[in-house]
Amino acid sequence: AAAKLITPDMIPAVINDVSTLLTHNAEIVRKKAVAALHRFYRLDRDSVPQLSAQVRRALCDKDPSVMGASLCLLYELCRDDPASY
């Protein structure tokens, strides 16, 4: 729900905090962090590509729900800039 409240101007203020949540112990927190990054990417395409290594690590997460959420984000990253992947 918090990702829906974020505007493109607010992304730089919260992106570092959200990216640290990608390594949280609880899988639901990791999944929500990936979902928030996906929302950030949809709002501002230049905000997330520097986190592509962390998104790729989330793709290999031990929890399938985190893997699925990161797959959606990685798909959009690849679709928009296939040469980088």
Protein Blocks (a to p, Z undefined) as FASTA:
>chain_A
ZZmmpcfklmmmmmmmmmmmmmgfblklmmmmmmmmmmmmmmmmmlmmmmmmmmmmmmmp
cbfklmmmmmmmmmmmmmmmmmlZZ
